[in-house]
Amino acid sequence: MLDWGMESWGKHDGEGMTKNGSCSKRMSAAPLELDEIQKYFDVPITQAAKELKVGLTVLKRRCRELNIMRWPHRKLRSLNALIENVKGMGLTDELRMLEDHKRLLEQLPDMELPERAKRLRQACFKANYKKKRTLCLTAGP
């Protein structure tokens, strides 16, 4: 029987190959730990998967195993924007509450935003809308 060398086809020095032909260093490494994943909560999940050198499906599956049902990037981004708005208004108690919630959210990503923070977000959005609207009306023809 002829040996065509097919058993080594698709491999590169013992590392697994990805669909695009690049080598992946994490194919058979130890599973991702929560503290390692938490470092990437502030970026989109696709970017986090690239930086962790794992596939998107692998990262999502591991997140589900760790009880992270939704990637918290957008929630954290929204919370950061709200914190910046509140800083501009000078509301120190609310600012402290939001920063505490942000720290908790980084530890427990499935945590819901408290009602007080939701009302504050709505009030900030409304104030910014009114400010933009008055600027447009005064700058108009």
BELQUI-V300311 format. One record per residue. N is the residue number from 1. RES is the residue in three letters. SS is DSSP state (~ for helix, > for strand, _ for the rest). Layout:
((N RES SS) (N RES SS))
This chain:
((1 MET _) (2 LEU _) (3 ASP _) (4 TRP _) (5 GLY _) (6 MET ~) (7 GLU ~) (8 SER ~) (9 TRP _) (10 GLY _) (11 LYS _) (12 HIS >) (13 ASP _) (14 GLY _) (15 GLU >) (16 GLY >) (17 MET >) (18 THR _) (19 LYS _) (20 ASN _) (21 GLY _) (22 SER _) (23 CYS >) (24 SER >) (25 LYS _) (26 ARG _) (27 MET _) (28 SER _) (29 ALA _) (30 ALA _) (31 PRO _) (32 LEU _) (33 GLU _) (34 LEU ~) (35 ASP ~) (36 GLU ~) (37 ILE ~) (38 GLN ~) (39 LYS _) (40 TYR _) (41 PHE _) (42 ASP _) (43 VAL _) (44 PRO _) (45 ILE ~) (46 THR ~) (47 GLN ~) (48 ALA ~) (49 ALA ~) (50 LYS ~) (51 GLU ~) (52 LEU ~) (53 LYS _) (54 VAL _) (55 GLY _) (56 LEU ~) (57 THR ~) (58 VAL ~) (59 LEU ~) (60 LYS ~) (61 ARG ~) (62 ARG ~) (63 CYS ~) (64 ARG ~) (65 GLU ~) (66 LEU _) (67 ASN _) (68 ILE _) (69 MET _) (70 ARG _) (71 TRP _) (72 PRO _) (73 HIS ~) (74 ARG ~) (75 LYS ~) (76 LEU ~) (77 ARG ~) (78 SER ~) (79 LEU ~) (80 ASN ~) (81 ALA ~) (82 LEU ~) (83 ILE ~) (84 GLU ~) (85 ASN ~) (86 VAL ~) (87 LYS ~) (88 GLY ~) (89 MET ~) (90 GLY _) (91 LEU _) (92 THR ~) (93 ASP ~) (94 GLU ~) (95 LEU ~) (96 ARG ~) (97 MET ~) (98 LEU ~) (99 GLU ~) (100 ASP ~) (101 HIS ~) (102 LYS ~) (103 ARG ~) (104 LEU ~) (105 LEU ~) (106 GLU ~) (107 GLN ~) (108 LEU _) (109 PRO _) (110 ASP _) (111 MET _) (112 GLU _) (113 LEU _) (114 PRO _) (115 GLU ~) (116 ARG ~) (117 ALA ~) (118 LYS ~) (119 ARG ~) (120 LEU ~) (121 ARG ~) (122 GLN ~) (123 ALA ~) (124 CYS ~) (125 PHE ~) (126 LYS ~) (127 ALA ~) (128 ASN ~) (129 TYR ~) (130 LYS ~) (131 LYS ~) (132 LYS ~) (133 ARG ~) (134 THR ~) (135 LEU ~) (136 CYS ~) (137 LEU ~) (138 THR ~) (139 ALA ~) (140 GLY _) (141 PRO _))
